[in-house]
Amino acid sequence: MGVAFDDSVAVAQEWVDAADPRPVFPMLLDREHLLSELYGIYNVPTVIWIDEDDRIARAPVIAPGDDMFRDFTNIDSAVHHEQLRAWVATGALPPASGHEEVMLPTDDEQLARLERRVGAYLAREGRTDAAEAHFVRAHQLAPMDWTIRRGTLPLRGDDPFGETFFAFMGEWAEAGQPGYGSADPGAPS
Amino acid sequence: MADVTFLDAEHGARPASGRVDGVRVLLDPASLDALTGWQLKPEGLCRDDVCVPVRDPDLTVDGAIDVDRFAAALARPVVVDAVNGVVALGERSVDRRGPIEAGVAPDFTLRQLAGGTFTFSSLGRRKKLLLAWSSW
């Protein structure tokens, strides 16, 4: 199932409509980022493999659908897709790549999520000044969470691919790129 | 009684009945019960068959429940924005950590873009791929 960490059906639907081929699986909206809390999701695109017994077969990893941003991410999208096909066909799990990490929420991260949630609500109501104070606190509490640092940019009228984002990327890189990383980036592009 | 907006992860924004007093948001006990399932009884704060004793004299003000003190009594994170009449109640990090550490996939229900809602457990005994994405 596809879960959009977006604020409206309309915004997400635009992308679904443009997809070729169109998704035939359930496409959901997670405006409150509930799944961030339930599954430990800190960035998108994140994939999680869940088996027949509802056990996590593979912890969250970044797995782009294609190679559009390969120069940026250095991830070969084919690696994950091949591993996924093998798992579906045979149940085989990929070898531990060393890039995967289970991230467990801290108290600060939980509070950051609440601040983001309040900010997003206020922003959607047009109360942008009030929202900003909450976004600032959310960023302070969870500075390395992309769903918070980058995910709030559209609500603040900022560009997710602009200067603010690249400044955050710099911070994140300097901090050693914390997060669960990709499954297996494959060969450098 | 002013309308307060109560936010949580599972339900999003819901109206709550209460009032603002300075920096405090005070909710009607009936409203808080409807939103969270928690009731204040002589034994303390109770939900289903669990009761948490409360020794906080500031929990209630004229019969209304202070949301910040309520959260503190349950050791749960909370954001109270009295100026804007919004509160957000969260789950303890230890409670969210449990399933993740145990490697189990929690059930959830979310809106479908196509309309209606979708519940994860409806997929049953199949391999499932959860793909989190966004417009940003």
Interface residues (C-beta under 8 A of the other chain):
Chain A: M1 G2 V3 A4 F5 D6 V9 V11 A12 Q13 E14 W15 V16 P26 M27 L28 L29 D30 R31 E32 H33 L34 L35 E37 L38 Y39 G40 I41 V44 P45 T46 V47 I48 W49 I50 D51 E52 D53 D54 R55 I56 A57 L84 W87 V88 V102 M103 L104 P105 T106 D107 E109 Q110 L111 R113 L114 E115 R117 V118 Y121 L122 R127 A130 H134 T147 R150 G151 L153 P154 P160
Chain B: T5 L7 D8 A9 E10 G12 A13 P77 V78 V79 D81 V83 N84 V86 A88 L89 G90 E91 R92 S93 R96 R97 P99 I100 E101 G103 V104 A105 P106 F108 L110 R111 Q112 L113 A114 F118 F120 S121 L123 R125 R126 K127 K128 L129 L130 L131 A132 W133 S134 S135 W136
